[in-house]
Amino acid sequence: MGDVSVILAFAHPLAVVVLSTLWTLHILKKDYRQAIEQKQVAREHASDDVARVQGD
């Protein structure tokens, strides 16, 4: 029984670190994807504006 408690004593903090790191990476990935999509939309609007000005 003593071996199990020692394993849990080390595994619990390690699991907390791993899970919090994975959660942070998930959030950063989602934010990064949204930023890229916003940049692409802005770029499309800018190219539409340029095409409209050149067409006039």
RAMOHU-V787892 format. One record per helix or strand of 3 or more residues. SS is the DSSP state (@ for helix, = for strand). FROM is the first residue (numbers start at 1). TO is the last residue. If there is no record, write none. Layout:
ss:SS from:FROM to:TO
ss:SS from:FROM to:TO
This chain:
ss:@ from:2 to:55
